[in-house]
Amino acid sequence: MAVRLNNSGICNFITDTELERIEPQVSLAAKMLDEEMGSKSWHNLPQEFDSNELEAILQAAEEIKNRADVFIVIGIGGSSLGAKAAIEWLRSIFYNEKSQLKIYFAGNNLSASYLSNVIACCEDKEVYINIVSKSGETLEPMLAFGIFRNLLEQKYGKIEASKRIFVTTDEEKGTLLRMAKDNGYRRFVIPEDIGGRYSVLTAVGLLPMAVAGIDIRQVMNGARNACLYLSDKKFPENESLIYAAYRNCLNRKGKRIEVLIGLEPDFHSFAEWFKQLFAESEGKDGKGIFPTAGIYSTDLHALGQFIQDSGSLIFETVIDVLNSNVDMCAESECIHNFGLAHSSLSQINKKVLEGALKAHVDAAVPSIVLRIPQVNEFEYGYLIYFFEKACAISALVLGVNPFNEPGVLAYKLKTAKLLQE
Amino acid sequence: MAVRLNNSGICNFITDTELERIEPQVSLAAKMLDEEMGSKSWHNLPQEFDSNELEAILQAAEEIKNRADVFIVIGIGGSSLGAKAAIEWLRSIFYNEKSQLKIYFAGNNLSASYLSNVIACCEDKEVYINIVSKSGETLEPMLAFGIFRNLLEQKYGKIEASKRIFVTTDEEKGTLLRMAKDNGYRRFVIPEDIGGRYSVLTAVGLLPMAVAGIDIRQVMNGARNACLYLSDKKFPENESLIYAAYRNCLNRKGKRIEVLIGLEPDFHSFAEWFKQLFAESEGKDGKGIFPTAGIYSTDLHALGQFIQDSGSLIFETVIDVLNSNVDMCAESECIHNFGLAHSSLSQINKKVLEGALKAHVDAAVPSIVLRIPQVNEFEYGYLIYFFEKACAISALVLGVNPFNEPGVLAYKLKTAKLLQE
């Protein structure tokens, strides 16, 4: 099953002829991607992931699950967004309220208030840490690591602390690797040729997921299926190519904002992962589609007015999940005048989406609908790989390098200079 | 003190002559607003808020604080965003983890998963409800109200349940008013002439804030100060007018996306409130600036690349808080090569902002910086009123009605029809 495109909200805006005209560019981009990526990197990762590494991740996760009350994942950008997305989407935004083992993300900001709150959550608890940084040269995670390592060393002493620290970093070089070796921290690998925003299906994302009880074999299974299917199929049977084609067609006719829509609050952090992937891959050389996100129906009461009536800048991409894992009867006296006799929440949610999309199409707002059968580990892995591939191809069609981030370097240089003053 | 504008990131993009040319339009809009609003509605609310209503809110909040373990605020859009913003910004996104009394928001989506999680949080707890809806005709809150009222009635019986339900609704009409009267629920008022997105400084926002221990007298005090100051001062001493002028100047030269930036994760929901206010007020008649948000430094590792290098569509508005309520020493071996000797986190956070804004200005991305002295109740009230006024004036200068939402009605009609099928 996996990702299927529904084009009813887009066929009024992109003609078959337009698709035919852009097809050669998209197919060329797919070919370039295959050639540039070769057999290495994120592109073939799901097929070639080291089974020993996977075993080691599962073992570490078992140990953490059995012993820790609090697990702190320290990383920023691609080093935290994918794991957070998985935990919230596959488990729930209520994960910490429902689980014995609490998982907090840190090192993703410079807020003293945030850090002191996480520190307070560690009081009288058994704490384990996972620091994720390829170089060990990124300010936010290294700053947070310093603080939480001190906390552990004060709590347990240096040797016992070192048993509670897991490091995910480069295999061969970098500050963090050196620290890990010096102190005997256990290590997982960020492959040298995989950039942060494409790293979620390595130990970067997999260790925190496994600690949250997510079946990471199934995640990789879904990604592997995506990898095989989306390598094999040609345009127009290949949804990642069609999606890349749609996005570029819309961009060329002035749609400069893509709103990724989910129908569940649990989808929020997945959208944050998506935003980073597309913003860093495409937003360069004066080009790019601004990636933003919303949850329906919540945001129909916030951004809905703007999406509907503000003109020609926006298109939306909707993640429509066909079968709900949880459902509930909605009936009560309070809603008897809505005509919802015997409706379930998931049915109502779908009708509201249908109503909104109809209104948007009438208002000349295109909707790309990506259908997935269910929220589960397999589909998460599939969807991650789908977006990674679609993003890389989109960026190549746009005419930019999907794998660098010159603008991030620009602000880092300015900041480094100010900090040294 | 309150909101002060720093123009160093904008003066390269808007000349004094441009400001002079737009000034008559902005001053006219301010005059129109005064005349249209008359003595009623949100415009004069902070000065004329009924002190009996305030007392009643405080009393209800005391009762809830003393008796409840769980307080559920049921509302969507303007009926929940302002209170959520206040609780997270003034207390913390960790509020529920630190507090005996847990506050959950519901009725702001149609997710069975979300609702079932909130229901699970009510188990074996003393539960109070606040349903917020002007008409009682909005699907999401009424659906959630039906579910939680059933839960209370099964738990306590009908009479005891009714003592735990507070209704915030219209004073004279509507489905919810009728239900409240029929069942003897205690009531608070949403004034007839105040729309959802301008209602946070009524019982809509004030009751949940007071339950969270927020000093709502100080909130209203801050709003009153803003109301007096921003009514009195003329362009260019009036920051709400200058901000409206900047926004419209930038929009007219092609900036179509405004990114509201905070420096603390606790600011997230304030930005959601801001997005709704501006999206619904401005996004109509084919016009509007798309309001979106980010937290620095987190989003410098996500949206930063795009903001820096994607071209000419974006400007950013930064909420810069001069004095931190919480700070922390950052020193550790882990960051010795960043040159941060003796720096505190708040100092580092500011330097990173400075570096980012310098890089953005160099890349032709304008930054409007709004400085506030501190995060507290007074400044929250001031900032809310500041944005409400600036938004209304911005919309009038743009040439749209700030107070309607025709696009929301459009999708609601389509949905209502589908639901009746």
HADDOCK unambig.tbl for C-alpha pairs under 7 A between the chains (distance, minus, plus):
assign (segid A and resid 76 and name CA) (segid B and resid 298 and name CA) 6.87 0.50 0.50
assign (segid A and resid 76 and name CA) (segid B and resid 301 and name CA) 6.94 0.50 0.50
assign (segid A and resid 77 and name CA) (segid B and resid 301 and name CA) 5.05 0.50 0.50
assign (segid A and resid 77 and name CA) (segid B and resid 302 and name CA) 5.80 0.50 0.50
assign (segid A and resid 94 and name CA) (segid B and resid 117 and name CA) 6.87 0.50 0.50
assign (segid A and resid 108 and name CA) (segid B and resid 298 and name CA) 5.43 0.50 0.50
assign (segid A and resid 109 and name CA) (segid B and resid 297 and name CA) 5.48 0.50 0.50
assign (segid A and resid 109 and name CA) (segid B and resid 298 and name CA) 5.03 0.50 0.50
assign (segid A and resid 110 and name CA) (segid B and resid 297 and name CA) 6.63 0.50 0.50
assign (segid A and resid 110 and name CA) (segid B and resid 345 and name CA) 6.22 0.50 0.50
assign (segid A and resid 110 and name CA) (segid B and resid 349 and name CA) 5.60 0.50 0.50
assign (segid A and resid 111 and name CA) (segid B and resid 264 and name CA) 5.74 0.50 0.50
assign (segid A and resid 111 and name CA) (segid B and resid 345 and name CA) 6.74 0.50 0.50
assign (segid A and resid 112 and name CA) (segid B and resid 326 and name CA) 5.99 0.50 0.50
assign (segid A and resid 112 and name CA) (segid B and resid 327 and name CA) 5.11 0.50 0.50
assign (segid A and resid 112 and name CA) (segid B and resid 328 and name CA) 5.70 0.50 0.50
assign (segid A and resid 112 and name CA) (segid B and resid 345 and name CA) 5.92 0.50 0.50
assign (segid A and resid 112 and name CA) (segid B and resid 346 and name CA) 6.92 0.50 0.50
assign (segid A and resid 113 and name CA) (segid B and resid 326 and name CA) 5.48 0.50 0.50
assign (segid A and resid 113 and name CA) (segid B and resid 327 and name CA) 6.97 0.50 0.50
assign (segid A and resid 117 and name CA) (segid B and resid 94 and name CA) 6.88 0.50 0.50
assign (segid A and resid 142 and name CA) (segid B and resid 334 and name CA) 5.80 0.50 0.50
assign (segid A and resid 142 and name CA) (segid B and resid 335 and name CA) 6.15 0.50 0.50
assign (segid A and resid 143 and name CA) (segid B and resid 330 and name CA) 6.54 0.50 0.50
assign (segid A and resid 143 and name CA) (segid B and resid 334 and name CA) 6.64 0.50 0.50
assign (segid A and resid 143 and name CA) (segid B and resid 335 and name CA) 6.04 0.50 0.50
assign (segid A and resid 146 and name CA) (segid B and resid 332 and name CA) 5.36 0.50 0.50
assign (segid A and resid 146 and name CA) (segid B and resid 333 and name CA) 6.79 0.50 0.50
assign (segid A and resid 146 and name CA) (segid B and resid 334 and name CA) 5.23 0.50 0.50
assign (segid A and resid 264 and name CA) (segid B and resid 111 and name CA) 5.74 0.50 0.50
assign (segid A and resid 275 and name CA) (segid B and resid 302 and name CA) 6.96 0.50 0.50
assign (segid A and resid 276 and name CA) (segid B and resid 302 and name CA) 4.24 0.50 0.50
assign (segid A and resid 276 and name CA) (segid B and resid 303 and name CA) 6.07 0.50 0.50
assign (segid A and resid 279 and name CA) (segid B and resid 302 and name CA) 6.67 0.50 0.50
assign (segid A and resid 279 and name CA) (segid B and resid 303 and name CA) 5.56 0.50 0.50
assign (segid A and resid 279 and name CA) (segid B and resid 305 and name CA) 6.56 0.50 0.50
assign (segid A and resid 279 and name CA) (segid B and resid 306 and name CA) 5.15 0.50 0.50
assign (segid A and resid 280 and name CA) (segid B and resid 302 and name CA) 6.55 0.50 0.50
assign (segid A and resid 280 and name CA) (segid B and resid 303 and name CA) 6.84 0.50 0.50
assign (segid A and resid 280 and name CA) (segid B and resid 305 and name CA) 5.30 0.50 0.50
assign (segid A and resid 280 and name CA) (segid B and resid 306 and name CA) 6.14 0.50 0.50
assign (segid A and resid 283 and name CA) (segid B and resid 305 and name CA) 6.14 0.50 0.50
assign (segid A and resid 283 and name CA) (segid B and resid 306 and name CA) 4.07 0.50 0.50
assign (segid A and resid 283 and name CA) (segid B and resid 309 and name CA) 5.97 0.50 0.50
assign (segid A and resid 283 and name CA) (segid B and resid 310 and name CA) 4.56 0.50 0.50
assign (segid A and resid 284 and name CA) (segid B and resid 306 and name CA) 6.37 0.50 0.50
assign (segid A and resid 284 and name CA) (segid B and resid 309 and name CA) 4.53 0.50 0.50
assign (segid A and resid 284 and name CA) (segid B and resid 310 and name CA) 4.73 0.50 0.50
assign (segid A and resid 285 and name CA) (segid B and resid 309 and name CA) 5.97 0.50 0.50
assign (segid A and resid 285 and name CA) (segid B and resid 310 and name CA) 6.20 0.50 0.50
assign (segid A and resid 286 and name CA) (segid B and resid 309 and name CA) 5.61 0.50 0.50
assign (segid A and resid 286 and name CA) (segid B and resid 310 and name CA) 4.09 0.50 0.50
assign (segid A and resid 286 and name CA) (segid B and resid 311 and name CA) 3.85 0.50 0.50
assign (segid A and resid 287 and name CA) (segid B and resid 310 and name CA) 4.70 0.50 0.50
assign (segid A and resid 287 and name CA) (segid B and resid 311 and name CA) 6.06 0.50 0.50
assign (segid A and resid 288 and name CA) (segid B and resid 310 and name CA) 5.70 0.50 0.50
assign (segid A and resid 297 and name CA) (segid B and resid 109 and name CA) 5.47 0.50 0.50
assign (segid A and resid 297 and name CA) (segid B and resid 110 and name CA) 6.62 0.50 0.50
assign (segid A and resid 298 and name CA) (segid B and resid 76 and name CA) 6.88 0.50 0.50
assign (segid A and resid 298 and name CA) (segid B and resid 108 and name CA) 5.44 0.50 0.50
assign (segid A and resid 298 and name CA) (segid B and resid 109 and name CA) 5.02 0.50 0.50
assign (segid A and resid 301 and name CA) (segid B and resid 76 and name CA) 6.95 0.50 0.50
assign (segid A and resid 301 and name CA) (segid B and resid 77 and name CA) 5.07 0.50 0.50
assign (segid A and resid 302 and name CA) (segid B and resid 77 and name CA) 5.80 0.50 0.50
assign (segid A and resid 302 and name CA) (segid B and resid 275 and name CA) 6.96 0.50 0.50
assign (segid A and resid 302 and name CA) (segid B and resid 276 and name CA) 4.24 0.50 0.50
assign (segid A and resid 302 and name CA) (segid B and resid 279 and name CA) 6.68 0.50 0.50
assign (segid A and resid 302 and name CA) (segid B and resid 280 and name CA) 6.57 0.50 0.50
assign (segid A and resid 303 and name CA) (segid B and resid 276 and name CA) 6.07 0.50 0.50
assign (segid A and resid 303 and name CA) (segid B and resid 279 and name CA) 5.56 0.50 0.50
assign (segid A and resid 303 and name CA) (segid B and resid 280 and name CA) 6.84 0.50 0.50
assign (segid A and resid 304 and name CA) (segid B and resid 408 and name CA) 6.30 0.50 0.50
assign (segid A and resid 305 and name CA) (segid B and resid 279 and name CA) 6.57 0.50 0.50
assign (segid A and resid 305 and name CA) (segid B and resid 280 and name CA) 5.30 0.50 0.50
assign (segid A and resid 305 and name CA) (segid B and resid 283 and name CA) 6.16 0.50 0.50
assign (segid A and resid 305 and name CA) (segid B and resid 405 and name CA) 6.22 0.50 0.50
assign (segid A and resid 305 and name CA) (segid B and resid 407 and name CA) 4.75 0.50 0.50
assign (segid A and resid 305 and name CA) (segid B and resid 408 and name CA) 5.23 0.50 0.50
assign (segid A and resid 306 and name CA) (segid B and resid 279 and name CA) 5.15 0.50 0.50
assign (segid A and resid 306 and name CA) (segid B and resid 280 and name CA) 6.14 0.50 0.50
assign (segid A and resid 306 and name CA) (segid B and resid 283 and name CA) 4.08 0.50 0.50
assign (segid A and resid 306 and name CA) (segid B and resid 284 and name CA) 6.38 0.50 0.50
assign (segid A and resid 308 and name CA) (segid B and resid 407 and name CA) 5.54 0.50 0.50
assign (segid A and resid 309 and name CA) (segid B and resid 283 and name CA) 5.97 0.50 0.50
assign (segid A and resid 309 and name CA) (segid B and resid 284 and name CA) 4.52 0.50 0.50
assign (segid A and resid 309 and name CA) (segid B and resid 285 and name CA) 5.96 0.50 0.50
assign (segid A and resid 309 and name CA) (segid B and resid 286 and name CA) 5.61 0.50 0.50
assign (segid A and resid 309 and name CA) (segid B and resid 407 and name CA) 5.93 0.50 0.50
assign (segid A and resid 310 and name CA) (segid B and resid 283 and name CA) 4.57 0.50 0.50
assign (segid A and resid 310 and name CA) (segid B and resid 284 and name CA) 4.73 0.50 0.50
assign (segid A and resid 310 and name CA) (segid B and resid 285 and name CA) 6.18 0.50 0.50
assign (segid A and resid 310 and name CA) (segid B and resid 286 and name CA) 4.09 0.50 0.50
assign (segid A and resid 310 and name CA) (segid B and resid 287 and name CA) 4.70 0.50 0.50
assign (segid A and resid 310 and name CA) (segid B and resid 288 and name CA) 5.71 0.50 0.50
assign (segid A and resid 311 and name CA) (segid B and resid 286 and name CA) 3.86 0.50 0.50
assign (segid A and resid 311 and name CA) (segid B and resid 287 and name CA) 6.08 0.50 0.50
assign (segid A and resid 326 and name CA) (segid B and resid 112 and name CA) 5.98 0.50 0.50
assign (segid A and resid 326 and name CA) (segid B and resid 113 and name CA) 5.47 0.50 0.50
assign (segid A and resid 327 and name CA) (segid B and resid 112 and name CA) 5.11 0.50 0.50
assign (segid A and resid 327 and name CA) (segid B and resid 113 and name CA) 6.96 0.50 0.50
assign (segid A and resid 328 and name CA) (segid B and resid 112 and name CA) 5.70 0.50 0.50
assign (segid A and resid 330 and name CA) (segid B and resid 143 and name CA) 6.56 0.50 0.50
assign (segid A and resid 332 and name CA) (segid B and resid 146 and name CA) 5.36 0.50 0.50
assign (segid A and resid 333 and name CA) (segid B and resid 146 and name CA) 6.79 0.50 0.50
assign (segid A and resid 334 and name CA) (segid B and resid 142 and name CA) 5.80 0.50 0.50
assign (segid A and resid 334 and name CA) (segid B and resid 143 and name CA) 6.64 0.50 0.50
assign (segid A and resid 334 and name CA) (segid B and resid 146 and name CA) 5.23 0.50 0.50
assign (segid A and resid 335 and name CA) (segid B and resid 142 and name CA) 6.17 0.50 0.50
assign (segid A and resid 335 and name CA) (segid B and resid 143 and name CA) 6.04 0.50 0.50
assign (segid A and resid 339 and name CA) (segid B and resid 419 and name CA) 6.43 0.50 0.50
assign (segid A and resid 339 and name CA) (segid B and resid 420 and name CA) 5.18 0.50 0.50
assign (segid A and resid 340 and name CA) (segid B and resid 419 and name CA) 6.47 0.50 0.50
assign (segid A and resid 345 and name CA) (segid B and resid 110 and name CA) 6.22 0.50 0.50
assign (segid A and resid 345 and name CA) (segid B and resid 111 and name CA) 6.74 0.50 0.50
assign (segid A and resid 345 and name CA) (segid B and resid 112 and name CA) 5.92 0.50 0.50
assign (segid A and resid 346 and name CA) (segid B and resid 112 and name CA) 6.92 0.50 0.50
assign (segid A and resid 349 and name CA) (segid B and resid 110 and name CA) 5.62 0.50 0.50
assign (segid A and resid 351 and name CA) (segid B and resid 415 and name CA) 6.46 0.50 0.50
assign (segid A and resid 351 and name CA) (segid B and resid 418 and name CA) 6.36 0.50 0.50
assign (segid A and resid 351 and name CA) (segid B and resid 419 and name CA) 6.52 0.50 0.50
assign (segid A and resid 352 and name CA) (segid B and resid 415 and name CA) 5.32 0.50 0.50
assign (segid A and resid 355 and name CA) (segid B and resid 411 and name CA) 5.88 0.50 0.50
assign (segid A and resid 355 and name CA) (segid B and resid 414 and name CA) 4.88 0.50 0.50
assign (segid A and resid 355 and name CA) (segid B and resid 415 and name CA) 4.20 0.50 0.50
assign (segid A and resid 355 and name CA) (segid B and resid 418 and name CA) 6.82 0.50 0.50
assign (segid A and resid 356 and name CA) (segid B and resid 411 and name CA) 5.00 0.50 0.50
assign (segid A and resid 356 and name CA) (segid B and resid 415 and name CA) 6.88 0.50 0.50
assign (segid A and resid 359 and name CA) (segid B and resid 410 and name CA) 6.40 0.50 0.50
assign (segid A and resid 359 and name CA) (segid B and resid 411 and name CA) 5.18 0.50 0.50
assign (segid A and resid 359 and name CA) (segid B and resid 414 and name CA) 6.71 0.50 0.50
assign (segid A and resid 405 and name CA) (segid B and resid 305 and name CA) 6.21 0.50 0.50
assign (segid A and resid 407 and name CA) (segid B and resid 305 and name CA) 4.75 0.50 0.50
assign (segid A and resid 407 and name CA) (segid B and resid 308 and name CA) 5.55 0.50 0.50
assign (segid A and resid 407 and name CA) (segid B and resid 309 and name CA) 5.94 0.50 0.50
assign (segid A and resid 408 and name CA) (segid B and resid 304 and name CA) 6.29 0.50 0.50
assign (segid A and resid 408 and name CA) (segid B and resid 305 and name CA) 5.24 0.50 0.50
assign (segid A and resid 410 and name CA) (segid B and resid 359 and name CA) 6.36 0.50 0.50
assign (segid A and resid 411 and name CA) (segid B and resid 355 and name CA) 5.88 0.50 0.50
assign (segid A and resid 411 and name CA) (segid B and resid 356 and name CA) 4.99 0.50 0.50
assign (segid A and resid 411 and name CA) (segid B and resid 359 and name CA) 5.17 0.50 0.50
assign (segid A and resid 414 and name CA) (segid B and resid 355 and name CA) 4.86 0.50 0.50
assign (segid A and resid 414 and name CA) (segid B and resid 359 and name CA) 6.70 0.50 0.50
assign (segid A and resid 415 and name CA) (segid B and resid 351 and name CA) 6.47 0.50 0.50
assign (segid A and resid 415 and name CA) (segid B and resid 352 and name CA) 5.32 0.50 0.50
assign (segid A and resid 415 and name CA) (segid B and resid 355 and name CA) 4.20 0.50 0.50
assign (segid A and resid 415 and name CA) (segid B and resid 356 and name CA) 6.88 0.50 0.50
assign (segid A and resid 418 and name CA) (segid B and resid 351 and name CA) 6.35 0.50 0.50
assign (segid A and resid 418 and name CA) (segid B and resid 355 and name CA) 6.80 0.50 0.50
assign (segid A and resid 419 and name CA) (segid B and resid 339 and name CA) 6.41 0.50 0.50
assign (segid A and resid 419 and name CA) (segid B and resid 340 and name CA) 6.48 0.50 0.50
assign (segid A and resid 419 and name CA) (segid B and resid 351 and name CA) 6.50 0.50 0.50
assign (segid A and resid 420 and name CA) (segid B and resid 339 and name CA) 5.16 0.50 0.50
